Amino acid sequence: MASRKRLTPEESRRAALEAARRLLIETGPQSVTLKAVAGRIGRTHANLLHHFGSAAGLQKELAKHLAETVCESIKDAVRASRAGLGSPREVVDLAFDAFDKEGAGALASWMILTGNEDALSPIVETIHQLVDEIAPEEATSHGDVARVHEDTLALVLMAMGDALIGSALSRSLMLPETAARDRAERMLLNSIATASQPN
Protein backbone atom coordinates (compact mmCIF):
# COMPACT_ATOMS: atom_id res chain seq x y z
CA MET A 1 0.00 0.00 0.00
CA ALA A 2 1.43 3.36 -1.04
CA SER A 3 1.80 5.91 1.73
CA ARG A 4 0.44 9.41 1.38
CA LYS A 5 2.89 12.23 0.99
CA ARG A 6 3.20 14.17 4.22
CA LEU A 7 2.20 17.78 3.67
CA THR A 8 3.06 20.73 5.83
CA PRO A 9 0.02 22.34 7.49
CA GLU A 10 0.20 25.21 4.99
CA GLU A 11 0.41 22.83 1.99
CA SER A 12 -2.54 20.86 3.36
CA ARG A 13 -4.64 24.03 3.78
CA ARG A 14 -3.69 25.26 0.30
CA ALA A 15 -4.59 21.89 -1.27
CA ALA A 16 -7.91 21.87 0.60
CA LEU A 17 -8.78 25.40 -0.54
CA GLU A 18 -7.94 24.61 -4.16
CA ALA A 19 -10.07 21.44 -4.00
CA ALA A 20 -12.90 23.46 -2.42
CA ARG A 21 -12.61 26.04 -5.20
CA ARG A 22 -12.86 23.32 -7.87
CA LEU A 23 -15.89 21.79 -6.12
CA LEU A 24 -17.53 25.21 -5.92
CA ILE A 25 -17.07 25.81 -9.66
CA GLU A 26 -18.03 22.28 -10.72
CA THR A 27 -21.02 21.52 -8.51
CA GLY A 28 -21.94 24.60 -6.48
CA PRO A 29 -21.51 25.86 -2.92
CA GLN A 30 -23.64 23.15 -1.30
CA SER A 31 -20.96 20.62 -2.25
CA VAL A 32 -18.17 22.43 -0.39
CA THR A 33 -18.16 20.16 2.66
CA LEU A 34 -15.28 18.86 4.76
CA LYS A 35 -16.01 15.29 3.64
CA ALA A 36 -16.09 16.16 -0.07
CA VAL A 37 -12.91 18.23 0.08
CA ALA A 38 -11.12 15.58 2.15
CA GLY A 39 -12.07 12.99 -0.46
CA ARG A 40 -10.69 15.16 -3.24
CA ILE A 41 -7.27 15.55 -1.64
CA GLY A 42 -6.96 12.12 -0.02
CA ARG A 43 -7.12 13.39 3.54
CA THR A 44 -9.42 12.58 6.43
CA HIS A 45 -12.42 14.54 7.62
CA ALA A 46 -10.62 14.92 10.96
CA ASN A 47 -7.59 16.44 9.23
CA LEU A 48 -9.71 19.16 7.64
CA LEU A 49 -11.68 19.65 10.84
CA HIS A 50 -8.34 20.39 12.52
CA HIS A 51 -7.50 23.04 9.89
CA PHE A 52 -10.88 24.73 9.45
CA GLY A 53 -12.99 23.80 12.48
CA SER A 54 -16.19 23.24 10.49
CA ALA A 55 -17.70 23.39 7.00
CA ALA A 56 -18.59 27.02 7.74
CA GLY A 57 -14.94 27.67 8.62
CA LEU A 58 -13.85 26.06 5.36
CA GLN A 59 -16.31 28.21 3.40
CA LYS A 60 -15.09 31.35 5.17
CA GLU A 61 -11.47 30.52 4.30
CA LEU A 62 -12.51 29.74 0.72
CA ALA A 63 -14.24 33.13 0.48
CA LYS A 64 -11.07 34.81 1.74
CA HIS A 65 -8.91 32.79 -0.69
CA LEU A 66 -11.15 33.72 -3.66
CA ALA A 67 -11.24 37.39 -2.67
CA GLU A 68 -7.46 37.61 -2.28
CA THR A 69 -6.80 35.86 -5.59
CA VAL A 70 -9.32 37.99 -7.48
CA CYS A 71 -8.23 41.26 -5.87
CA GLU A 72 -4.60 40.60 -6.84
CA SER A 73 -5.71 40.10 -10.47
CA ILE A 74 -7.85 43.26 -10.38
CA LYS A 75 -4.98 45.24 -8.85
CA ASP A 76 -2.67 44.08 -11.68
CA ALA A 77 -5.33 44.99 -14.28
CA VAL A 78 -5.83 48.47 -12.75
CA ARG A 79 -2.09 49.11 -12.80
CA ALA A 80 -1.84 47.88 -16.40
CA SER A 81 -4.77 50.12 -17.37
CA ARG A 82 -3.08 53.14 -15.81
CA ALA A 83 0.13 52.34 -17.68
CA GLY A 84 -1.80 52.16 -20.95
CA LEU A 85 -1.34 48.37 -21.18
CA GLY A 86 -4.88 47.37 -20.28
CA SER A 87 -8.41 48.67 -20.25
CA PRO A 88 -11.29 49.27 -17.84
CA ARG A 89 -13.08 46.36 -19.57
CA GLU A 90 -10.39 43.97 -18.28
CA VAL A 91 -11.08 45.17 -14.72
CA VAL A 92 -14.83 44.70 -15.29
CA ASP A 93 -14.37 41.21 -16.74
CA LEU A 94 -12.14 40.11 -13.84
CA ALA A 95 -14.70 41.30 -11.28
CA PHE A 96 -17.65 39.73 -13.10
CA ASP A 97 -15.78 36.45 -13.71
CA ALA A 98 -14.87 36.23 -10.01
CA PHE A 99 -18.53 36.30 -9.01
CA ASP A 100 -19.74 34.16 -11.91
CA LYS A 101 -17.18 31.70 -13.29
CA GLU A 102 -15.13 31.49 -10.07
CA GLY A 103 -18.27 30.99 -7.97
CA ALA A 104 -17.91 33.84 -5.49
CA GLY A 105 -21.50 34.99 -6.10
CA ALA A 106 -22.95 31.53 -5.49
CA LEU A 107 -20.75 31.05 -2.42
CA ALA A 108 -21.76 34.42 -0.95
CA SER A 109 -25.47 33.65 -1.52
CA TRP A 110 -25.13 30.19 -0.01
CA MET A 111 -23.41 31.57 3.08
CA ILE A 112 -26.15 34.17 3.57
CA LEU A 113 -28.93 31.59 3.10
CA THR A 114 -27.33 29.18 5.57
CA GLY A 115 -26.88 31.86 8.23
CA ASN A 116 -23.12 32.11 7.78
CA GLU A 117 -23.13 35.82 6.90
CA ASP A 118 -20.02 36.58 8.95
CA ALA A 119 -18.13 34.44 6.43
CA LEU A 120 -18.60 37.31 3.95
CA SER A 121 -16.32 39.49 6.09
CA PRO A 122 -13.14 38.28 4.34
CA ILE A 123 -14.57 39.22 0.93
CA VAL A 124 -15.63 42.67 2.12
CA GLU A 125 -12.35 43.28 3.97
CA THR A 126 -10.20 42.16 1.03
CA ILE A 127 -12.09 44.39 -1.40
CA HIS A 128 -11.79 47.28 1.07
CA GLN A 129 -8.02 46.71 1.31
CA LEU A 130 -7.78 46.67 -2.49
CA VAL A 131 -9.65 49.97 -2.75
CA ASP A 132 -7.53 51.55 -0.01
CA GLU A 133 -4.42 50.47 -1.90
CA ILE A 134 -5.71 51.81 -5.23
CA ALA A 135 -7.45 54.94 -3.91
CA PRO A 136 -4.33 56.85 -2.74
CA GLU A 137 -2.88 56.41 -6.24
CA GLU A 138 -6.18 57.66 -7.70
CA ALA A 139 -6.24 60.58 -5.28
CA THR A 140 -2.77 61.59 -6.44
CA SER A 141 -3.85 61.52 -10.08
CA HIS A 142 -7.42 62.73 -9.81
CA GLY A 143 -8.02 63.99 -6.28
CA ASP A 144 -11.15 61.93 -5.58
CA VAL A 145 -10.92 58.89 -3.31
CA ALA A 146 -14.70 58.79 -2.77
CA ARG A 147 -15.20 58.24 -6.49
CA VAL A 148 -13.04 55.10 -6.38
CA HIS A 149 -15.06 53.81 -3.42
CA GLU A 150 -18.34 54.47 -5.24
CA ASP A 151 -17.11 52.85 -8.47
CA THR A 152 -15.93 49.79 -6.54
CA LEU A 153 -19.24 49.46 -4.71
CA ALA A 154 -21.21 49.72 -7.95
CA LEU A 155 -18.90 47.29 -9.78
CA VAL A 156 -19.07 44.64 -7.04
CA LEU A 157 -22.86 44.93 -6.70
CA MET A 158 -23.29 44.72 -10.47
CA ALA A 159 -20.98 41.70 -10.70
CA MET A 160 -22.76 39.93 -7.82
CA GLY A 161 -26.22 40.63 -9.24
CA ASP A 162 -25.16 39.55 -12.72
CA ALA A 163 -23.78 36.27 -11.37
CA LEU A 164 -27.08 35.51 -9.64
CA ILE A 165 -29.75 36.62 -12.14
CA GLY A 166 -27.98 38.43 -14.97
CA SER A 167 -28.58 35.89 -17.75
CA ALA A 168 -32.28 35.41 -17.00
CA LEU A 169 -32.90 39.14 -16.54
CA SER A 170 -31.02 40.08 -19.71
CA ARG A 171 -33.06 37.56 -21.71
CA SER A 172 -36.29 38.83 -20.17
CA LEU A 173 -35.41 42.43 -21.05
CA MET A 174 -34.24 41.35 -24.53
CA LEU A 175 -30.74 42.66 -23.88
CA PRO A 176 -27.44 41.00 -24.79
CA GLU A 177 -25.99 38.72 -22.11
CA THR A 178 -23.08 41.16 -21.73
CA ALA A 179 -25.40 44.11 -20.96
CA ALA A 180 -24.38 44.43 -17.29
CA ARG A 181 -20.68 44.17 -18.14
CA ASP A 182 -21.12 46.75 -20.90
CA ARG A 183 -22.88 49.10 -18.46
CA ALA A 184 -20.14 48.62 -15.85
CA GLU A 185 -17.48 49.38 -18.46
CA ARG A 186 -19.29 52.60 -19.47
CA MET A 187 -19.54 53.56 -15.79
CA LEU A 188 -15.78 53.20 -15.33
CA LEU A 189 -14.95 55.01 -18.58
CA ASN A 190 -17.27 57.90 -17.64
CA SER A 191 -15.77 58.04 -14.16
CA ILE A 192 -12.23 58.16 -15.57
CA ALA A 193 -13.21 60.83 -18.10
CA THR A 194 -14.86 62.97 -15.38
CA ALA A 195 -11.87 62.58 -13.07
CA SER A 196 -9.48 63.59 -15.84
CA GLN A 197 -11.26 66.89 -16.53
CA PRO A 198 -9.62 69.96 -15.00
CA ASN A 199 -11.52 71.53 -12.10
C-alpha positions in Angstrom: 0.0 0.0 0.0 1.4 3.4 -1.0 1.8 5.9 1.7 0.4 9.4 1.4 2.9 12.2 1.0 3.2 14.2 4.2 2.2 17.8 3.7 3.1 20.7 5.8 0.0 22.3 7.5 0.2 25.2 5.0 0.4 22.8 2.0 -2.5 20.9 3.4 -4.6 24.0 3.8 -3.7 25.3 0.3 -4.6 21.9 -1.3 -7.9 21.9 0.6 -8.8 25.4 -0.5 -7.9 24.6 -4.2 -10.1 21.4 -4.0 -12.9 23.5 -2.4 -12.6 26.0 -5.2 -12.9 23.3 -7.9 -15.9 21.8 -6.1 -17.5 25.2 -5.9 -17.1 25.8 -9.7 -18.0 22.3 -10.7 -21.0 21.5 -8.5 -21.9 24.6 -6.5 -21.5 25.9 -2.9 -23.6 23.2 -1.3 -21.0 20.6 -2.2 -18.2 22.4 -0.4 -18.2 20.2 2.7 -15.3 18.9 4.8 -16.0 15.3 3.6 -16.1 16.2 -0.1 -12.9 18.2 0.1 -11.1 15.6 2.2 -12.1 13.0 -0.5 -10.7 15.2 -3.2 -7.3 15.5 -1.6 -7.0 12.1 0.0 -7.1 13.4 3.5 -9.4 12.6 6.4 -12.4 14.5 7.6 -10.6 14.9 11.0 -7.6 16.4 9.2 -9.7 19.2 7.6 -11.7 19.6 10.8 -8.3 20.4 12.5 -7.5 23.0 9.9 -10.9 24.7 9.4 -13.0 23.8 12.5 -16.2 23.2 10.5 -17.7 23.4 7.0 -18.6 27.0 7.7 -14.9 27.7 8.6 -13.8 26.1 5.4 -16.3 28.2 3.4 -15.1 31.3 5.2 -11.5 30.5 4.3 -12.5 29.7 0.7 -14.2 33.1 0.5 -11.1 34.8 1.7 -8.9 32.8 -0.7 -11.1 33.7 -3.7 -11.2 37.4 -2.7 -7.5 37.6 -2.3 -6.8 35.9 -5.6 -9.3 38.0 -7.5 -8.2 41.3 -5.9 -4.6 40.6 -6.8 -5.7 40.1 -10.5 -7.9 43.3 -10.4 -5.0 45.2 -8.9 -2.7 44.1 -11.7 -5.3 45.0 -14.3 -5.8 48.5 -12.7 -2.1 49.1 -12.8 -1.8 47.9 -16.4 -4.8 50.1 -17.4 -3.1 53.1 -15.8 0.1 52.3 -17.7 -1.8 52.2 -20.9 -1.3 48.4 -21.2 -4.9 47.4 -20.3 -8.4 48.7 -20.3 -11.3 49.3 -17.8 -13.1 46.4 -19.6 -10.4 44.0 -18.3 -11.1 45.2 -14.7 -14.8 44.7 -15.3 -14.4 41.2 -16.7 -12.1 40.1 -13.8 -14.7 41.3 -11.3 -17.6 39.7 -13.1 -15.8 36.4 -13.7 -14.9 36.2 -10.0 -18.5 36.3 -9.0 -19.7 34.2 -11.9 -17.2 31.7 -13.3 -15.1 31.5 -10.1 -18.3 31.0 -8.0 -17.9 33.8 -5.5 -21.5 35.0 -6.1 -23.0 31.5 -5.5 -20.8 31.0 -2.4 -21.8 34.4 -0.9 -25.5 33.7 -1.5 -25.1 30.2 0.0 -23.4 31.6 3.1 -26.2 34.2 3.6 -28.9 31.6 3.1 -27.3 29.2 5.6 -26.9 31.9 8.2 -23.1 32.1 7.8 -23.1 35.8 6.9 -20.0 36.6 8.9 -18.1 34.4 6.4 -18.6 37.3 4.0 -16.3 39.5 6.1 -13.1 38.3 4.3 -14.6 39.2 0.9 -15.6 42.7 2.1 -12.3 43.3 4.0 -10.2 42.2 1.0 -12.1 44.4 -1.4 -11.8 47.3 1.1 -8.0 46.7 1.3 -7.8 46.7 -2.5 -9.6 50.0 -2.7 -7.5 51.5 0.0 -4.4 50.5 -1.9 -5.7 51.8 -5.2 -7.4 54.9 -3.9 -4.3 56.9 -2.7 -2.9 56.4 -6.2 -6.2 57.7 -7.7 -6.2 60.6 -5.3 -2.8 61.6 -6.4 -3.9 61.5 -10.1 -7.4 62.7 -9.8 -8.0 64.0 -6.3 -11.2 61.9 -5.6 -10.9 58.9 -3.3 -14.7 58.8 -2.8 -15.2 58.2 -6.5 -13.0 55.1 -6.4 -15.1 53.8 -3.4 -18.3 54.5 -5.2 -17.1 52.9 -8.5 -15.9 49.8 -6.5 -19.2 49.5 -4.7 -21.2 49.7 -8.0 -18.9 47.3 -9.8 -19.1 44.6 -7.0 -22.9 44.9 -6.7 -23.3 44.7 -10.5 -21.0 41.7 -10.7 -22.8 39.9 -7.8 -26.2 40.6 -9.2 -25.2 39.6 -12.7 -23.8 36.3 -11.4 -27.1 35.5 -9.6 -29.7 36.6 -12.1 -28.0 38.4 -15.0 -28.6 35.9 -17.7 -32.3 35.4 -17.0 -32.9 39.1 -16.5 -31.0 40.1 -19.7 -33.1 37.6 -21.7 -36.3 38.8 -20.2 -35.4 42.4 -21.1 -34.2 41.4 -24.5 -30.7 42.7 -23.9 -27.4 41.0 -24.8 -26.0 38.7 -22.1 -23.1 41.2 -21.7 -25.4 44.1 -21.0 -24.4 44.4 -17.3 -20.7 44.2 -18.1 -21.1 46.7 -20.9 -22.9 49.1 -18.5 -20.1 48.6 -15.8 -17.5 49.4 -18.5 -19.3 52.6 -19.5 -19.5 53.6 -15.8 -15.8 53.2 -15.3 -15.0 55.0 -18.6 -17.3 57.9 -17.6 -15.8 58.0 -14.2 -12.2 58.2 -15.6 -13.2 60.8 -18.1 -14.9 63.0 -15.4 -11.9 62.6 -13.1 -9.5 63.6 -15.8 -11.3 66.9 -16.5 -9.6 70.0 -15.0 -11.5 71.5 -12.1 
